[in-house]
Amino acid sequence: SALTTMASSTRVSLVVVAAWCVRWAAPFATGPSGVAARRVSPLRRPPDQSLLVRASFSSAAAEASAAITSGLEAFAAAKTAPDAAVALRQIYDALPHDDFALDELALDDTARTTLSPEFKLDAYRQLAARRDDASLWTPDTIESFKSLRAELDPLRTTDLAGYLSVAGFLGGLYYVAALAVQWFLPEIFPSVYVFLAALFAAPIAFVFILS
């Protein structure tokens, strides 16, 4: 009788301990992937920060685009250098000059930059269309224009458009000429090769260094 009573008490104690262990370990249970499947109340889940960042930068892009468009309209209507200087300053101030924060957030390509390359190139082409208007250009406005060019068209694709349209043909022509010299006059080939390479690169160097 005493043994029976002791066995019953032991079983009850084991059941209580097992139930307590199961209850304590439930939040740390792991799923098929071995990752803890701790349940989190929907009310305690943190908000999706990337969505908030996207919304913030979308709003900033819209504001910048509107300010730049307004500046371009003011520049198109400018009659004097001071008017042009004000418009150029408005455009420059509206441009986003630091995208490193976006890169650190690892957003996708559509959210990585606040203004599209096409928008920037179009803005620069509108500015470049009035480069021949002498009444707008002073040392100050020229420097402002160069600063905007560095922001809007850093690769100078607009200024190099004419040369790039024939660069492929010229490169092929220079290559054939170099082969001919190497075949018939190999002793002067190194000098000719350097000359042709410099000739091909000269227009690009002129645009980047002197313009």
C-alpha positions in Angstrom: 0.0 0.0 0.0 2.8 2.4 0.9 4.7 1.5 -2.3 1.5 2.1 -4.3 1.0 5.5 -2.8 4.6 6.4 -3.4 4.5 5.3 -7.0 1.3 7.4 -7.6 2.9 10.5 -6.1 6.0 10.0 -8.2 3.9 9.8 -11.4 2.0 12.9 -10.5 5.2 14.8 -9.8 6.7 13.7 -13.1 3.5 14.8 -15.0 3.6 18.2 -13.3 7.3 18.6 -14.1 6.9 17.5 -17.7 3.9 19.9 -18.2 6.0 22.8 -16.8 8.9 22.0 -19.1 6.7 21.8 -22.1 5.1 25.2 -21.3 8.5 26.8 -20.6 10.1 25.5 -23.9 7.1 26.2 -26.2 8.3 29.7 -27.2 11.6 28.3 -28.2 10.3 25.4 -30.3 12.0 25.1 -33.7 10.4 24.4 -37.0 11.6 22.2 -39.9 14.3 24.7 -40.8 15.8 24.6 -37.2 15.0 28.3 -36.6 13.2 29.2 -33.4 9.5 29.7 -34.1 8.9 32.0 -31.1 5.4 33.5 -31.5 5.3 37.2 -31.6 2.0 39.1 -31.2 1.1 41.1 -34.3 0.8 44.2 -32.1 4.5 43.8 -31.1 5.9 43.4 -34.6 8.1 46.4 -35.7 7.0 48.3 -38.7 8.6 47.7 -42.1 11.3 50.4 -42.1 12.1 49.9 -45.8 8.5 50.9 -46.7 8.8 54.1 -44.6 12.2 54.9 -46.3 10.8 54.4 -49.8 7.8 56.6 -49.0 10.2 59.3 -47.6 12.5 59.3 -50.6 9.6 59.1 -53.1 8.3 62.3 -51.5 11.8 63.9 -51.6 12.2 62.9 -55.3 8.8 64.5 -56.2 9.8 67.7 -54.4 13.3 67.8 -56.0 11.8 67.2 -59.5 9.3 70.0 -59.0 12.0 72.4 -57.8 14.4 71.5 -60.7 11.6 71.9 -63.3 10.8 75.3 -61.9 14.5 76.2 -62.0 14.7 75.1 -65.6 11.7 77.2 -66.6 13.3 80.2 -64.9 16.5 79.6 -66.7 14.8 79.3 -70.0 13.1 82.6 -69.4 16.2 84.4 -68.1 17.3 87.5 -69.9 20.3 88.5 -67.9 23.2 86.8 -66.1 21.8 87.6 -62.6 18.5 85.9 -63.5 20.4 82.9 -64.9 22.5 82.7 -61.7 19.4 82.6 -59.5 17.9 79.8 -61.7 21.1 77.8 -61.7 21.4 78.1 -57.9 17.8 76.9 -57.5 18.5 73.8 -59.6 21.7 73.0 -57.8 20.1 73.3 -54.4 17.3 71.0 -55.4 19.6 68.2 -56.4 20.3 65.4 -54.0 24.1 65.4 -53.5 24.4 62.3 -51.2 22.9 58.9 -52.0 25.2 56.9 -49.7 22.3 56.5 -47.1 20.2 54.8 -49.8 23.1 52.4 -50.7 23.5 51.5 -47.0 19.8 50.6 -46.8 20.2 48.2 -49.7 17.1 49.2 -51.5 16.4 48.0 -55.0 17.5 49.9 -58.1 14.2 51.8 -58.5 14.6 53.4 -55.0 18.4 53.7 -55.0 18.5 57.2 -56.6 15.9 59.9 -56.0 16.2 61.2 -59.6 16.4 59.1 -62.7 19.5 59.4 -65.0 17.1 60.3 -67.9 15.6 63.2 -65.9 19.1 64.5 -65.1 20.3 64.2 -68.7 17.2 66.0 -70.0 17.8 68.8 -67.4 21.4 69.2 -68.5 20.5 69.3 -72.2 18.0 72.1 -71.5 20.8 74.1 -69.8 23.3 73.3 -72.5 20.9 74.6 -75.2 21.6 78.2 -74.1 25.4 78.0 -73.9 25.6 80.3 -77.0 23.6 83.1 -75.3 26.4 85.4 -74.3 24.2 87.6 -72.2 23.8 84.8 -69.6 27.4 83.9 -69.0 29.8 85.5 -66.5 32.5 83.7 -64.5 30.0 83.0 -61.8 27.3 81.5 -64.0 30.0 79.5 -65.9 31.1 77.9 -62.7 27.6 77.2 -61.6 27.0 75.6 -65.0 30.0 73.4 -64.6 28.9 72.3 -61.1 25.5 71.3 -62.5 27.2 69.5 -65.4 29.2 67.4 -62.9 25.9 66.5 -61.1 23.7 66.0 -64.1 26.0 64.5 -66.8 29.2 63.4 -65.1 30.2 61.2 -68.1 29.7 64.2 -70.6 27.6 62.1 -72.8 25.8 65.2 -74.1 29.0 67.0 -75.0 30.5 63.9 -76.5 27.4 62.8 -78.5 28.8 64.0 -81.8 32.2 62.3 -81.4 30.7 59.1 -80.0 28.5 58.8 -83.1 31.6 58.4 -85.3 34.1 57.0 -82.7 33.4 53.4 -83.8 34.3 54.2 -87.4 37.4 56.2 -86.5 38.6 53.4 -84.1 38.3 50.9 -86.9 40.1 53.1 -89.4 42.9 53.8 -86.9 43.2 50.0 -86.2 43.5 49.2 -90.0 46.1 51.9 -90.3 48.1 50.5 -87.3 48.0 47.0 -88.8 49.3 48.3 -92.2 52.2 50.2 -90.5 53.0 47.1 -88.4 53.1 45.0 -91.6 55.1 47.3 -93.9 57.0 49.5 -91.5 57.4 47.6 -88.2 60.3 49.8 -87.1 58.1 52.8 -86.6 55.0 50.9 -85.4 55.4 51.8 -81.7 55.5 55.5 -82.4 52.6 55.3 -84.8 50.6 53.2 -82.3 51.0 55.9 -79.6 50.1 58.6 -82.1 46.9 56.9 -83.2 45.9 56.2 -79.6 46.4 59.8 -78.6 44.5 60.9 -81.7 41.5 58.7 -80.8 41.5 59.9 -77.1 42.1 63.6 -77.8 38.5 64.7 -78.2 37.5 62.9 -75.0 40.4 64.4 -73.1 39.5 67.9 -74.5 35.9 67.6 -73.2 36.9 66.4 -69.7 39.9 68.6 -69.2 39.5 71.8 -71.1 35.7 72.4 -71.6 
